């Protein structure tokens, strides 16, 4: 059969009536036009950049940036280079995205489960939250949190004081600074020991339950150990950890850690917005688990909470994870809206300030795009691995 | 037959007495409350907490937006009232929020464009309307041209040219969304077909475009359009400042639309393709007459969701200096003439209500469409 078709094709002349020839022709046409377009744009760009005196190299990377960034998680000052400014931006983007992912996921799971609650009012409140938040642009929500909620807070002089040395004002949330004295290491060590004990206890309790069906009080013992161990050591070592209460000096506070309103607005906005999408995904995933699973669990005598935790959610996770991944990526991409409220993320620092100062639009944009593509790629790979772990093991 | 009398008849000869009508099985209000709000002690506790929360939120909202709001009077009345919304502010800025700085004498052109658009969209989306193909033709071909002529103006037709720097407000938001949908659907179809093509080169180009655009934030695409497009072309071809974000939005939404269309193409049974090929129908006729009509119908709900996303994303064009609706609200709210304690909140509340009404309406349409399609498949 294949011999026949081959011989027929080989006898045919090279014409556009031959499907294979046509395919190659179209592809050559596409490649040729793309190449021509790329070359044309490239040549034009280089000549335009020369004419406007825009640097063509990445030489700006090691030049001094000359601007300060108020929220840097890695060492940075006005004398640092553009390259260091770039890393500050990347770290800030990742930091706010990771925190927001954690918050949005917790919120989304709670709301998604609440939407399916037997309790009418709980389900309705959860539904209203989802329907309101999903249908309002994220940017509007960010501006609202920033300009209408956090900025009108009182000035530092008349801060809202929360007991324990915490102050809330229009420059952010100021919390006491932790100061470590000799002996603090022991407290940290005892915390680590408590965590190790808890993990060991968890494994032991699991084995006991599998062997005998007896359930050990894991949660209460763990909590006691996690709080008790460090507390005992803290008292024994002579209270080696102290807090510096923020003090009002002039117009601002000194001492203490500051949570900036830009960061808080971005974190709240991203979590609340993405949480509503995650809630819908969770609801869809739970509804996709056959009802027989719940009924079987009830028939075996499992209470509703355990049914949800041990039977329904693990099965729903398989359906939830792929769309959840794309929501995480959306959240990370949406963190670029930071530029509107002045949180120094990658886009604000690098594609904003650095681009404007150096004028190297092509290089800066290429690097920025590469960072987001890399984040997308890594997240996809990680979530695919997670997905494989949770996938049904086919027999 | 004769021994029939020996046995009692199997069928009852006399009629059975009529049974009483069934008791009302619908639960009464008390039963309903017991079952849905107070089934267990923990449920009762949740009910109380959530009722309090809901009442508090509703009260906050109503007292700000309605009860304590300033409905008439000027800026002084608003300044004197720090507890409620300032609706006179919105009333005064209403035209600015709708048209931006578009000349007052020419605003009928915007109204006309928007009315034509609204009629065409209703015609297109209303499944029982006659001649929807004509509507699609008008919307995707005639309407962009008409809108361009009307909004920008052509001196030959005695329509003075209005510079795009004057455009703003809701006009820009709607323009961005319509341009996004008008261009992204055809481009999305082409990209989706390319992605499923057998030709490796075509496939590689389409996959690269789709994945790169979907992997980066919209803001960076806008930045690229704004800062890099002028570098890509000779000076005399530099696109207008409004055209650049329009190109960005068209390309960006095409990539998302392509994935939606691809899902539709994948949902069409292979038999449809094979039957078309067996009948000797060419690739383009097969796609145009058999596959795409089915595929696009299945994905109408997803197309609408993508459009909602696009509509919300138009807010980001403010970053490249385009005064869309949200930017107009931002500009209006910092107007020193109106400085007052609740101006910002009023502006955001109004913007939120407008965006919410648009998006909620569209999502409701998408849901009803989904139900309609689901019924169609069942029967």
Interface residues (C-beta under 8 A of the other chain):
Chain A: X23 X26 X27 X30 X31 X34 X41 X44 X45 X48 X49 X54 X117 X118 X119 X120 X121 X122 X124 X125 X131 X132 X134 X135 X136 X137 X138 X139 X140 X143 X144 X147 X148 X152 X329 X333 X334 X336 X337 X339 X340 X347 X351 X355 X361 X362 X365 X368 X369 X372 X373 X376 X377
Chain B: X36 X37 X39 X43 X46 X47 X50 X51 X53 X54 X198 X199 X200 X201 X202 X205 X212 X215 X216 X217 X218 X219 X220 X223 X224 X227 X228 X230 X231 X232 X233 X234 X235 X308 X312 X313 X315 X316 X318 X319 X326 X330 X344 X345 X348 X351 X352 X355 X356 X359 X360 X363
